[in-house]
């Protein structure tokens, strides 16, 4: 199955950004992040609660991890396909390979 993914805004970790996924047949699911979620994610990351190390250079990888987690949840809310093809807009430049 083919899905298109897009992020409204310029940064996933900005208040009220929306990450949306579409199955190309009219079905759309989205997740809007709020400041409370962003603060909790950043606090937990700084405390070492995630597998990626906290650092300024690691922020891009951290965003890719959060992006991937949201995509997985959105995909599961639509269907549980064995194989998917994702068409990702250029929201996380240079971190496309970190999205699994």
Secondary structure by P-SEA (a helix, b strand, c coil): cbbbbbbccccccccbbbbbbbccccbbbbbbbcaaaaaaaaaaaaaccccccccccaaaaaaaaaaaaaaaaaaaacccccbbbbbccccccccccccc
